[in-house]
Amino acid sequence: MIVLNGEPFIRYNLQALYPFAYQIVVVEGACLSARGNATADGHSRDRTLTVIRDFKASNDPGNKIITVTAEDGGHPDGFWAEKDEMSQAYAKIATGDYLWQIDVDEFYLPKDMERILNLLGKQKDITAITFPMRTFWGGLEYIVDGFYLRQFKVHRVFRWKPGYRYITHRPPTVIDEHGTDLRKIRHVDATEMARKGIYIYHYELLFPRQVSEKCGYYSGAEWTYGAFSKLQNWYRNGYETLKWRFHPHMVYHHMSWLERFEGDQPPMMIAMINSVNRDEYDGIGLRDNRDIEDLLHSSFYKFLRALLMLLVPLHSLLTPLAAPVRRVYRKLLNCNK
């Protein structure tokens, strides 16, 4: 796990992972592009680092927790160069048979984690697993879906052996000793995991403060090349007020929509929400979701949402053609000059 400002998730995520993990390596701190969300010495502005160390001291009978900071990685100023380096830092320490990358706001149902471990135990030729994702919005009762999210798959589990290397964080990529991407060997893709009913439960859009901080980071990060320069505008209109009814996801270039979720939740997530509702985390709370209820009860919204869902297969078919079409268009323009 790599983490910066992980409250309130971090404590509950460690508790959720602990029974299933052989080793938990947490790389804490900010990369240079997240300087605005960190302390002057490159660490979380909340109690994330303290929580990890307290968990290690009080809740780690198996000695599974290892904490790594930028100072440990040779950066005396406390800042990592980029997230690639942060992920490579935990890969260097990992001693198990698989790397299972987890973001601090990603959870799984316990029964699904058990199923994944059983799958890896029975099919030892698996080299990578990619998951479908459920993205929660504003509360545990709502998820956001859309054209972008239907195509977005999350690479999370990788075979791990001596000579293997973690290459990039975006997307997560591990290669074997011959330089082959593990997803090109024996890859269990997101479609297969969806058929098994196994999803990542992603709570990236749960709390207003959490979402606001994400917007601040992504809108200014160099690696986004300005693609999210209007995220603050999206936050006001797509999250805070829901004026952009069909752009509630932060990748605002693509249409998205909200749906009600009535399935099971990871127990640690329910415990976390209960602690938030008891005001145990200063400045962290859920948004007022009466506007979502109004929206979900709107017949017109339901009609338009159903129409967009019908267009998803067409969108998926045309998206791979977009880049070639643009290249041909540019060539035609050049020919006409």
Secondary structure, 3 states (H helix, E strand, C coil): CEECCCCCHHHHHHHHHHHHCCCEEEEECCEHHHHHHECCCCCECCCHHHHHHHHHHHCCCCCCEEEECCCCCCCCCCCECCHHHHHHHHHHHCCCCEEECCCCCEECCHHHHHHHHHHHHHCCCCCEEEECEEEEECCCCEEEEEHHHHHCCEEEEEECCCCCEEEEECCEEEECCCCCEHHHCCEECHHHHHHCCCCEEEEEECCHHHHHHHHHHHHHCHHHCCCCCCHHHHHHHHHHCCCCCCCCCCCCCCCEEEEECCCCCCHHHHHHHHHHHCCCCCCCCCCCCHHHHHHHCCHHHHHHHHHHHHHHHHHHHHHHHHHHHHHHHHHHHHHCC
